[in-house]
């Protein structure tokens, strides 16, 4: 992975020292909360319902063992012993004391980490395919471009005060594991017939109060023109974005208002002003690419006797291998998905002990490489098949081997009303109740791929709009109700879900999901996923079953 150079380290040291002074002035009463708020938010420090929350940046979801151990140590020393991985592949600590925040920043900086641009109206953490460098599907390593964008966008003076926050995702595989089409900018690496690399540029996706799927405004952008084109997009956004109305300030509203064609025309006109020369010197790109040089892989048989013996003799391991092990580009290796969705646990949470175990496994078996997914799980991208049984055993010992990737209990959920000051309903206990309904792993496998996503408010941090089953918490006269949507997708077949019917009270949500699954099992045809069946039948049979008691 990319190693910070002297310039990066100096920026972190200066920023940390500056923030220490700001915190000291706040604690001394020299700054009131209104004065301090924009300063702390620039450093990822939020004030939530019960305590300060610190959001730590994990660029393109990539960690090394030392960094994960440091996060574990911070969780144990300054929090309540755990951290929460988010849909932006960041990590949040929810019980931070303000007086400790400067020391935490110093500890993060000691392992090349920080919380800069995890809040505020700037370019946020750029995300990438968590299988980067490991999957045979990709045509280039998207982390190279995500890192280049990190360096370009970090404390960029022109784009530090955008109309609203700005999110970019990049992928290089046909299978989209980044939810690129619901980002402000989604980039898909492609190769032209002449072999050259370029990006499909999609703009104007987003969730929240007004969900939109992004529009493609350029089918093929040569990679050496990426940054001038991004700047042209951001300049048009800076010029016309609705700074007067926070609910209409995202670029998705601008693109929808102008129309994708007119927005693209303005971007092209802005882009022409910078000329036609390349944006990034080849030497600089080579320097960044060098940090992501392919790992050293052994020449192995595609068949591992140790793996096959374990799979034949241990049904639990066989189930884990079916659901949590994905093909690697190199024979004899696999991509191991680590579930942070244990039945009855909080989705996305990991204890300090669990983080340390994953760090140890990455060091011993995984070439020091750990990834965070936007679906709130972890990945060990390079594990020999020979070693998968040992990795599984170690994960199982600390509750991280739940074999449920992409199944019904692999639920995305925001912190909701248990932590967040913006939420108006709980998300975590809803996810826990649904997972309990599907505790039987055989039933969960019979159901197959089913993505449930839960948000505690319309801000949609749990991506409910693009869940196969989406669940949105709403407040009705002081009581928690939940609006269900069906048919959403955040993948390459992205779609916004359709409302099922009237919102349901808290204690009916898990039963309603159970009913939806039973309707799907009744209606599905060979090979259909839940999403396929819904798209064929429409909402009617699902709605009829869930609201049968009310008719």
C-alpha atoms as one frame of an Amber mdcrd trajectory, in Angstrom:
protein
   0.000   0.000   0.000   0.976   3.634  -0.336   3.526   4.853   2.226   3.299
   8.443   3.393   6.275  10.590   2.395   7.814  13.488   4.324   5.255  15.962
   2.966   2.328  13.788   4.081   3.834  13.354   7.547   4.489  17.088   7.919
   0.871  17.876   6.992  -0.411  15.471   9.648   1.970  16.786  12.315   1.018
  20.409  11.608  -2.696  19.636  11.516  -2.534  17.686  14.759  -0.672  20.485
  16.543  -3.162  23.046  15.249  -6.104  20.978  16.471  -4.493  20.519  19.899
  -4.430  24.285  20.263  -8.051  24.619  19.152  -9.199  21.988  21.665  -7.233
  23.670  24.461  -8.936  26.998  23.677 -12.346  25.309  23.677 -11.686  23.590
  27.017 -10.469  26.883  28.478 -13.680  28.610  27.397 -11.964  30.853  24.858
 -14.072  29.344  22.057 -17.781  28.661  22.363 -19.421  25.673  20.632 -20.530
  27.750  17.632 -16.946  28.891  17.102 -15.460  25.460  17.743 -17.905  23.389
  15.670 -16.465  24.124  12.204 -12.948  23.501  13.537 -13.730  20.094  15.045
 -15.746  19.016  11.993 -12.765  19.778   9.774 -11.011  17.138  11.830 -13.758
  14.518  11.772 -15.000  15.163  15.315 -18.799  15.161  15.666 -20.922  15.793
  18.748 -23.563  13.067  18.902 -26.294  12.114  21.354 -24.081  10.821  24.145
 -20.499  11.841  23.387 -18.103  13.056  20.718 -17.671  10.747  17.730 -14.380
  10.646  15.826 -14.486   9.463  12.215 -11.096   8.156  11.060 -10.291   8.125
   7.339  -9.330   4.818   5.753  -8.388   5.782   2.179  -9.969   3.375  -0.330
 -10.592   1.048   2.620  -6.992  -0.141   2.771  -5.182  -0.895   6.053  -1.975
  -2.581   7.116  -1.696  -4.609  10.353   0.049  -1.808  12.261  -2.772   0.583
  11.463  -5.493  -1.859  12.477  -3.663  -2.626  15.728  -3.434   1.104  16.422
  -7.188   1.455  15.859  -7.708  -1.443  18.270  -5.462   0.221  20.835  -7.348
   3.522  20.508 -10.656   1.648  20.899  -9.426   0.016  24.095  -7.698   3.110
  25.496 -10.034   5.948  24.583 -13.374   4.346  23.633 -15.409   1.437  25.001
 -13.332  -1.242  23.341 -14.728  -1.243  19.835 -15.030   0.726  16.617 -17.697
   0.970  13.921 -16.814   0.525  10.233 -18.967   2.692   7.963 -20.356   2.610
   4.439 -17.617   5.088   3.470 -15.043   2.474   4.629 -14.070   4.766   7.507
 -14.006   3.823  11.195 -15.926   5.683  13.890 -15.263   5.833  17.617 -18.487
   6.811  19.364 -17.376   7.503  22.940 -14.542  10.001  22.652 -13.727  12.603
  25.298 -12.848  15.980  23.856  -9.722  16.274  25.998  -8.416  13.003  24.509
  -8.989  13.941  20.871  -5.594  15.641  20.274  -3.707  12.655  21.692  -5.727
  10.333  19.469  -4.811  12.440  16.447  -1.144  12.082  17.343  -1.491   8.322
  17.695  -3.236   8.122  14.326  -0.510  10.215  12.710   2.120   7.820  14.074
   0.741   5.162  11.690  -0.024   7.540   8.796  -3.698   7.976   9.608  -5.924
  10.963  10.319  -9.500  12.250  10.309  -9.079  15.087   7.809 -11.934  15.508
   5.304 -14.132  12.917   6.957 -16.583  15.742   7.491 -17.336  19.102   5.920
 -18.192  20.261   2.424 -15.119  18.878   0.740 -14.019  15.801  -1.201 -14.476
  12.955   1.274 -12.640   9.642   1.487 -12.316   8.195  -2.045 -13.473   4.572
  -2.068 -12.409   1.696  -4.314 -13.109  -1.967  -4.998 -12.120  -3.950  -1.869
 -10.941  -6.766  -4.162  -8.438  -4.458  -5.904  -5.203  -6.195  -6.768  -6.732
  -9.604  -6.054  -9.554 -10.172  -8.515  -9.031 -11.331 -12.083 -12.001  -9.205
 -13.129 -10.196  -5.854 -12.968  -8.355  -4.266 -15.881  -6.186  -2.058 -13.661
  -5.674  -1.478  -9.941  -8.231   1.195  -8.937  -6.272   1.993  -5.758  -3.632
   3.713  -7.886  -6.212   6.220  -9.068  -7.908   6.488  -5.686  -4.555   7.328
  -4.093  -3.785   9.878  -6.805  -7.175  11.470  -6.123  -6.473  11.435  -2.378
  -3.285  13.380  -2.917  -4.960  15.757  -5.381  -7.978  16.481  -3.173  -6.377
  16.658   0.285  -6.626  20.265   1.547  -7.130  21.397  -2.061  -7.793  25.133
  -1.607 -10.284  25.431  -4.464 -12.400  22.490  -3.371 -12.322  22.779   0.424
 -15.577  24.769   0.627 -17.893  23.115  -1.858 -21.684  23.640  -1.694 -21.932
  20.253   0.074 -19.915  17.125   0.811 -18.573  15.290  -2.214 -18.013  11.563
  -2.645 -16.090   9.688  -5.338 -15.813   5.943  -5.957 -13.615   4.151  -8.472
 -13.764   0.589  -9.727 -12.103  -1.364 -12.499 -14.289  -4.464 -12.642 -17.646
  -5.201 -14.303 -18.943  -6.315 -10.903 -19.427  -3.107  -8.945 -18.497  -3.507
  -5.272 -18.325   0.266  -4.650 -21.897   1.469  -5.302 -20.345   3.796  -7.898
 -23.680   4.801  -9.414 -24.906   6.398  -6.208 -21.863   8.616  -5.756 -21.404
  12.258  -6.702 -18.826  10.954  -9.158 -18.517   7.282 -10.039 -15.506   6.249
 -12.116 -15.271   2.947 -13.976 -11.923   2.067 -15.526 -12.219   0.710 -19.051
  -9.857  -0.316 -21.806 -10.378   0.944 -25.364  -9.924  -1.202 -28.465  -6.430
   0.230 -28.915  -5.512  -0.923 -25.412  -5.502   2.506 -23.799  -7.038   3.049
 -20.373  -9.837   5.456 -19.643 -12.741   6.148 -17.308 -16.462   6.103 -17.781
 -17.465   9.201 -15.817 -20.811   9.131 -14.029 -22.060  12.192 -12.132 -24.992
  13.100  -9.968 -25.724   9.912  -8.060 -26.618  10.056  -4.403 -29.028   8.946
  -1.717 -30.504  10.927   1.157 -33.665  13.006   0.841 -33.645  12.883  -2.973
 -32.087   9.659  -4.314 -30.644   9.622  -7.831 -28.748   7.150  -9.968 -25.756
   8.838 -11.616 -25.760   9.762 -15.301 -22.847   8.995 -17.592 -21.502  12.266
 -18.955 -18.432  10.785 -20.661 -18.140   7.255 -21.931 -14.342   7.275 -22.143
 -11.988   9.799 -20.539  -8.276   9.104 -21.118  -6.692   8.422 -17.741  -4.042
  11.106 -18.221  -6.818  13.742 -18.376  -8.614  12.657 -15.211  -7.737  15.529
 -12.922  -8.485  18.408 -15.278 -11.853  16.793 -15.982 -12.602  16.352 -12.273
 -11.693  19.993 -11.753 -14.033  21.027 -14.555 -16.880  19.103 -12.898 -16.171
  20.658  -9.509 -15.910  24.156 -10.968 -19.321  23.864 -12.601 -20.647  22.530
  -9.288 -18.971  25.315  -7.318 -20.460  27.870  -9.692 -24.074  26.663  -9.654
 -24.488  24.532  -6.505 -27.338  25.647  -4.204 -25.410  26.973  -1.211 -28.622
  28.686  -0.085 -30.499  25.428   0.531 -28.769  22.502   2.259 -31.402  20.081
   0.962 -30.710  21.056  -2.644 -26.978  21.651  -2.431 -25.653  18.258  -3.570
 -24.445  17.936  -7.150 -27.185  15.384  -7.866 -29.771  18.163  -7.633 -27.757
  20.380  -9.963 -27.406  17.585 -12.541 -31.121  16.784 -12.290 -32.064  20.444
 -12.593 -29.855  21.220 -15.580 -30.250  17.803 -17.143 -27.281  15.495 -17.646
 -26.732  16.668 -21.230 -26.553  20.359 -20.320 -24.397  19.626 -17.265 -22.000
  17.655 -19.474 -21.912  20.495 -22.004 -20.901  22.963 -19.312 -18.233  20.593
 -17.997 -16.786  20.129 -21.485 -16.723  23.911 -22.002 -14.929  24.389 -18.696
 -12.522  21.570 -19.524 -11.542  23.139 -22.847 -10.128  26.128 -20.953  -7.242
  24.081 -19.536  -5.920  22.873 -22.885  -5.169  19.331 -23.964  -1.944  18.460
 -22.174  -1.738  15.564 -19.715  -2.655  16.349 -16.111  -0.294  14.076 -14.268
   3.375  13.517 -15.164   4.138   9.915 -16.025   6.878   9.913 -13.394   4.418
  10.882 -10.663   1.910   8.256 -11.730   4.719   5.679 -11.799   5.719   6.708
  -8.258   2.194   6.138  -6.980   1.740   2.949  -8.983   4.953   1.618  -7.472
   3.293   1.591  -4.048   0.746  -0.882  -5.394   3.129  -3.213  -7.160   1.708
  -6.739  -7.398   2.347  -8.901  -4.360   4.759 -11.790  -4.568   2.718 -14.919
  -5.067   3.991 -18.458  -5.056   3.435 -20.900  -7.873   0.744 -23.105  -6.389
  -1.610 -25.773  -7.537  -5.162 -24.463  -7.988  -6.216 -27.385  -5.796  -5.221
 -27.430  -2.125  -5.358 -30.796  -0.383  -5.450 -29.118   3.036  -8.381 -26.956
   1.958 -10.298 -29.850   0.380  -9.749 -32.080   3.414 -11.102 -29.396   5.751
 -14.053 -28.738   3.468 -14.945 -32.408   3.290 -14.608 -33.034   7.019 -16.039
 -29.878   8.599 -19.502 -28.721   7.438 -19.104 -25.363   9.176 -15.895 -24.684
   7.277 -17.511 -25.816   4.035 -20.328 -23.305   4.586 -17.789 -20.551   5.299
 -15.911 -21.448   2.113 -19.114 -21.358   0.047 -20.112 -17.905   1.233 -17.038
 -16.039   2.441 -14.282 -17.213   0.092 -14.012 -15.621  -3.365 -11.801 -16.480
  -6.372  -8.333 -14.926  -6.546  -6.525 -14.033  -9.738  -3.620 -16.304  -8.784
  -4.159 -20.087  -8.631  -3.886 -21.480  -5.120  -5.042 -18.257  -3.404  -8.408
 -16.932  -2.271 -10.068 -13.707  -1.115 -11.421 -14.152   2.418 -14.383 -12.031
   3.499 -14.526 -11.391   7.242 -18.098 -10.865   8.391 -18.777  -8.077  10.878
 -22.405  -9.213  10.936 -22.495 -11.882  13.607 -26.075 -12.885  14.439 -27.364
 -10.521  17.114 -24.321  -8.247  16.872 -24.159  -4.617  15.734 -23.480  -4.484
  11.978 -20.059  -3.030  11.240 -18.768  -3.131  14.805 -15.458  -4.788  15.676
 -13.983  -5.112  19.136 -10.358  -4.302  19.880  -9.628  -8.019  20.241 -11.257
  -8.798  16.896  -9.271  -6.073  15.162  -6.062  -7.440  16.625  -6.865 -10.965
  15.466  -7.511  -9.749  11.911  -4.237  -7.792  12.016  -2.398 -10.931  13.158
  -3.979 -13.016  10.392  -3.102 -10.436   7.752   0.470 -10.492   8.957   0.775
 -14.262   9.132  -1.348 -15.361   6.190  -2.449 -12.322   4.209   0.601 -10.381
   2.978  -0.070  -7.533   5.443  -3.141  -6.424   3.525  -6.596  -5.670   4.974
  -9.546  -4.026   3.263 -12.754  -2.459   4.508 -15.869  -2.822   2.342 -18.649
  -0.293   1.938 -20.944  -3.079   3.145 -19.243  -2.856   6.556 -17.131  -6.012
   6.443 -13.393  -6.704   6.232 -11.417  -8.564   3.592  -8.141 -10.469   3.620
  -7.457 -10.291  -0.121  -4.478 -12.642  -0.470  -4.733 -15.918   1.477  -3.316
 -19.240   0.294  -6.001 -21.892   0.041  -3.742 -24.054   2.213  -4.117 -21.456
   4.979  -7.847 -20.786   4.731  -8.756 -23.465   7.336  -6.408 -21.868   9.879
  -7.736 -18.394   9.096 -11.313 -19.630   9.476 -10.531 -21.258  12.847  -8.945
 -18.082  14.179 -11.847 -15.937  12.953 -14.377 -18.367  14.393 -12.716 -18.182
  17.813 -13.494 -14.453  18.030 -16.911 -14.450  16.354 -15.814 -13.282  12.902
 -16.553 -16.372  10.820 -20.297 -15.951  10.317 -20.863 -17.490   6.837 -23.328
 -14.899   5.631 -21.718 -12.731   2.969 -24.422 -11.281   0.701 -27.080 -13.280
   2.544 -30.068 -11.994   4.461 -28.211 -11.335   7.730 -25.360  -9.425   6.034
 -27.219  -6.190   6.757 -25.966  -2.640   6.343 -27.171  -0.432   9.184 -26.271
   3.071  10.271 -25.797   3.827  14.019 -29.328   5.276  14.088 -30.954   6.690
  17.168 -28.668   4.706  19.476 -25.908   7.232  18.710 -26.731   9.753  15.994
 -28.215  13.168  16.778 -29.777  13.344  13.303 -31.607  10.012  13.485 -35.274
   9.684  14.371 -35.410   5.894  14.730 -33.151   3.023  15.723 -31.458   0.928
  13.045 -29.210  -1.439  15.020 -31.903  -3.379  16.926 -33.970  -3.715  13.756
 -30.992  -5.330  12.045 -30.416  -7.584  15.045 -34.045  -8.771  15.097 -34.006
  -9.558  11.377 -30.718 -11.442  11.700 -32.195 -13.493  14.536 -35.141 -14.411
  12.285 -32.677 -15.909   9.840 -30.282 -17.441  12.344 -30.615 -20.842  10.642
 -27.765 -20.796   8.090 -29.414 -23.437   5.906 -32.485 -21.262   5.484 -30.338
 -18.212   4.784 -28.523 -20.119   2.041 -31.809 -21.279   0.548 -32.883 -17.643
   0.292 -29.621 -16.727  -1.408 -28.443 -13.214  -2.197 -30.541 -10.653  -0.369
 -29.235  -7.240   0.579 -31.076  -5.485   3.404 -30.080  -1.915   4.198 -31.368
   0.155   7.106 -31.184   3.891   7.789 -32.351   5.645  10.929 -33.321   8.796
   9.004 -33.701  10.241   5.527 -29.977  11.053   5.319 -29.611   7.396   4.260
 -26.236   6.545   5.792 -27.459   2.926   5.721 -28.109   3.141   1.945 -31.732
   1.986   2.340 -32.736   3.359  -1.063 -30.557   0.756  -2.800 -31.341  -2.249
  -0.635 -33.119  -5.196  -2.192 -35.164  -4.587   0.921 -34.664  -1.066   2.211
 -35.798   0.048   5.645 -36.084   3.716   6.619 -36.803   4.804  10.163 -39.330
   7.626  10.476 -40.862   9.460  13.398 -44.641   9.456  13.762 -45.782  11.577
  16.672 -42.863  10.447  18.795 -43.030   6.760  17.835 -40.607   4.820  15.646
 -42.070   3.606  12.356 -40.308   2.089   9.373 -40.913   2.597   5.665 -39.999
  -0.462   3.581 -38.833  -0.276  -0.030 -38.199  -3.133  -2.459 -36.093  -3.574
  -5.582 -33.222  -1.205  -4.937 -29.651  -2.030  -5.896 -26.304  -0.335  -5.368
 -24.459  -2.609  -7.781 -23.899  -2.390 -11.543 -27.669  -2.795 -12.006 -28.288
   0.169  -9.699 -31.857   1.170  -8.939 -33.798   3.071  -6.296 -36.270   0.938
  -4.393 -40.043   1.231  -4.617 -42.126   1.925  -1.526 -44.032  -1.132  -0.309
 -46.868   0.633   1.504 -47.618   2.436   4.769 -44.840   2.520   7.362 -44.833
  -0.250   9.956 -44.315  -0.014  13.714 -41.005  -1.164  15.153 -42.267  -4.532
  16.388 -43.633  -5.548  12.957 -40.542  -4.940  10.831 -38.734  -8.273  11.308
 -41.967 -10.223  10.735 -42.634  -8.202   7.588 -39.178  -9.074   6.229 -39.888
 -12.722   7.005 -43.131 -12.449   5.033 -41.361 -10.799   2.084 -38.854 -13.647
   1.993 -41.615 -16.253   2.041 -43.357 -14.515  -0.882 -40.078 -14.524  -2.770
 -39.521 -18.243  -2.139 -43.049 -18.927  -3.335 -42.785 -16.816  -6.473 -39.200
 -17.310  -7.595 -38.203 -19.230 -10.666 -35.023 -21.161 -11.204 -31.913 -19.182
 -10.415 -33.680 -15.953  -9.568 -32.363 -13.726  -6.815 -34.826 -11.824  -4.631
 -34.150  -8.789  -6.811 -34.872 -10.702 -10.025 -38.168 -12.018  -8.726 -39.270
  -8.584  -7.567 -38.413  -7.073 -10.942 -40.484  -9.756 -12.682 -43.522  -9.753
 -10.406 -43.621  -6.164  -9.272 -44.604  -5.072  -5.784 -48.160  -6.460  -5.740
 -47.654  -9.980  -4.265 -45.263  -8.662  -1.612 -47.548  -5.801  -0.634 -50.597
  -8.044  -0.466 -48.861 -10.454   1.890 -47.391  -7.877   4.272 -50.601  -5.878
   4.640 -52.980  -8.856   4.560 -53.962  -8.332   8.186 -54.962  -4.738   7.499
 -57.325  -5.654   4.650
